[in-house]
């Protein structure tokens, strides 16, 4: 796992990769209905849920259980309500 060190504090970093079809849909290269803005918000929330669990429950980080679903839902609701969205 990658991290930056600030004094004695380790700040762990994570990288999230998104399917390139989101970009091709955004630029009109494809018309696949699966890759739309609300689906992108869900995907971001889903991946952020994995990142948060890696910070607080490392052994559960990769799970797709009820806790992951609830965290994803909460993050998705938050993202959808932001002014930027």
Secondary structure, DSSP 8 states (H G I E B T S, - for coil): -EEEEETTEEEEE------THHHHHHTTS---TTSSHHHHHHHHHHHHHHHHHHHH-GGGTT--SHHHHHHHHHHHHHHHHSS--
